[in-house]
Amino acid sequence: MNKDQVKGVAEKAKGKVNEVVGRATGDTKQEVKGDVQQAVGEVQKKYGDAKEAIKNQAK
């Protein structure tokens, strides 16, 4: 796993926490922030996946 994959997974986890807390407390802003964080994390993870695939093909 490269650093982009790790950062992406971590961002998704933070986003999930924010989403759940926002939903539980009725804080729509925090819930949306969590959704956005999860999307950003997914994009960063996919970027890391692509980098890893290219690295593996170069071998």
C-alpha positions in Angstrom: 0.0 0.0 0.0 1.3 3.4 -0.9 0.8 6.6 1.1 -2.2 7.8 -1.1 -4.0 4.5 -0.5 -3.4 4.9 3.3 -4.5 8.5 3.3 -7.6 7.7 1.3 -8.7 4.9 3.6 -8.0 7.2 6.6 -10.1 10.0 5.1 -12.9 7.7 4.3 -12.9 6.5 7.9 -13.0 10.0 9.3 -15.8 10.8 6.9 -17.8 7.9 8.1 -17.4 8.9 11.7 -18.5 12.5 10.9 -21.5 11.2 8.9 -22.7 8.9 11.7 -22.2 11.6 14.4 -23.9 14.1 12.3 -26.9 11.8 11.7 -27.1 10.8 15.3 -27.0 14.5 16.5 -29.2 15.9 13.7 -26.3 18.0 12.5 -26.9 18.0 8.7 -23.7 20.1 8.1 -21.5 17.5 9.8 -23.3 14.7 8.1 -22.7 16.3 4.7 -19.1 17.0 5.6 -18.7 13.3 6.4 -20.2 12.4 3.0 -17.7 14.7 1.2 -14.8 13.4 3.2 -15.7 9.8 2.2 -15.8 10.8 -1.4 -12.5 12.6 -1.2 -11.0 9.6 0.5 -12.3 7.2 -2.2 -10.8 9.4 -4.9 -7.4 9.5 -3.1 -7.5 5.8 -2.6 -8.3 5.1 -6.3 -5.4 7.5 -7.2 -3.1 5.4 -5.0 -4.5 2.2 -6.5 -3.7 3.5 -10.0 -0.2 4.5 -9.0 0.3 1.0 -7.5 -0.9 -0.7 -10.6 1.4 1.4 -12.8 4.3 0.6 -10.5 3.6 -3.1 -10.6 3.3 -3.1 -14.4 6.6 -1.4 -14.7 8.3 -4.3 -13.0 
